[in-house]
Amino acid sequence: MTSKLVGKVALITGAGQGIGRSIALKLASEGARVVVNDLDAGMADATVDLIRKTGGIAVPCVGSVTGIGFAEHFVNVATTEYGGLDILINNAGYTWDAVIHKMSDEQWYAMIDCHLTAPFRILRAAQPVIRALVKREMEAGQRVMRKIVNISSISGLFGNAGQVNYATAKAGVLGLTQTLAKEWGRMNVNVNCVAFGLIHTRLTTRAGISHANIEGREIKVGIDPELLATLERTIPLGRGGTPEEAAGAAYLFCIPESDYVSGQTLLCSGGLTGI
Ligand SMILES: NC(=O)c1ccc[n+]([C@@H]2O[C@H](COP(=O)([O-])OP(=O)(O)OC[C@H]3O[C@@H](n4cnc5c(N)ncnc54)[C@H](O)[C@@H]3O)[C@@H](O)[C@H]2O)c1
């Protein structure tokens, strides 16, 4: 364990597996105290256990980011448990694909709610807490930098057939990021975005197509292995990324070295610059 983030309080949504879990482990390994959210209680607890086993500090916060009152609860867990809020990663999400003429309103709103409205609500709930902390710090003559990292996708940047709901929500994340970078600059908050390309997680598993129960719905996850192989051939680095590599990109926006970087979107896609 090194110590770049000692004393920091980090909140991460969807941290029970995949990229979110790797971000949680990475930030904890640098000394951050982590609030681990996931829909799935068992997975949130498993991430917390992993962090604690390696000497880190973490607490679970189980629930759907789309739930009424979730945002306030999430922020409250951080302030009650650890007395602050320094890093917030809006990561939770999944895909629910269809071409537009076969897409239901339910499918459309599920993606907008999870990928865009939930981050908006969490950030809105965090604002008064951050403002109060900043006021105190400024009165004491201190400048403490805070970090927001919103997770987007190459689908949001370039569009992707079959994902009009997800791509639209992930494109909205860019607007959310750029606007809050302007609103929150005076509070010393860096607001940035990481847009991932193909990262090997449950969403894109090599094991082929299966189903996952997400908020009571059977959602298709995984990619057909042949399609996956074709996709990987279009990536300049020749392969999808690991969750650890994805976490590395988010981590760059959480450390002091990026204190003067705000309103940016970083592509973490193995060199892919379009689809
Ligand atoms: N894997 C990729 O190739 C890829 C590419 C681009 C963007 N992304 C984005 O990265 C983020 C993480 O995806 P991943 O690949 O790690 O997926 P994953 O399925 O491996 O993990 C996502 C986690 O989020 C949780 N989650 C889903 N909906 C939730 C909700 N409503 N409330 C709380 N938790 C919820 C799930 O339970 C799961 O543990 C997502 O926002 C996704 O859109 C992933």
The ligand as a Gaussian input file, in Angstrom:
#p B3LYP/6-31G(d) Opt

LIG

0 1
 N      -17.119000      -3.231000     -19.578000
 C      -17.065000      -2.396000     -20.602000
 O      -16.606000      -2.746000     -21.700000
 C      -17.541000      -0.974000     -20.441000
 C      -17.353000      -0.115000     -21.533000
 C      -17.771000       1.205000     -21.419000
 C      -18.351000       1.655000     -20.250000
 N      -18.552000       0.785000     -19.215000
 C      -19.191000       1.308000     -18.015000
 O      -18.431000       0.997000     -16.887000
 C      -19.295000       0.893000     -15.751000
 C      -19.019000      -0.415000     -15.018000
 O      -19.338000      -1.495000     -15.885000
 P      -18.685000      -2.950000     -15.738000
 O      -18.249000      -3.353000     -17.079000
 O      -17.740000      -2.975000     -14.607000
 O      -19.996000      -3.788000     -15.398000
 P      -20.239000      -4.995000     -14.338000
 O      -21.553000      -5.575000     -14.728000
 O      -19.055000      -5.887000     -14.277000
 O      -20.345000      -4.236000     -12.950000
 C      -21.314000      -3.241000     -12.756000
 C      -21.767000      -3.264000     -11.321000
 O      -22.754000      -2.217000     -11.185000
 C      -23.813000      -2.726000     -10.401000
 N      -25.051000      -2.017000     -10.733000
 C      -25.761000      -2.075000     -11.881000
 N      -26.843000      -1.312000     -11.777000
 C      -26.821000      -0.751000     -10.538000
 C      -27.673000       0.112000      -9.836000
 N      -28.800000       0.538000     -10.388000
 N      -27.335000       0.483000      -8.583000
 C      -26.192000       0.039000      -7.994000
 N      -25.352000      -0.814000      -8.612000
 C      -25.671000      -1.202000      -9.871000
 C      -23.904000      -4.197000     -10.752000
 O      -24.566000      -4.932000      -9.710000
 C      -22.433000      -4.562000     -10.912000
 O      -21.876000      -5.053000      -9.716000
 C      -20.711000       1.032000     -16.277000
 O      -21.153000       2.363000     -16.117000
 C      -20.561000       0.710000     -17.751000
 O      -21.563000       1.300000     -18.531000
 C      -18.148000      -0.513000     -19.286000

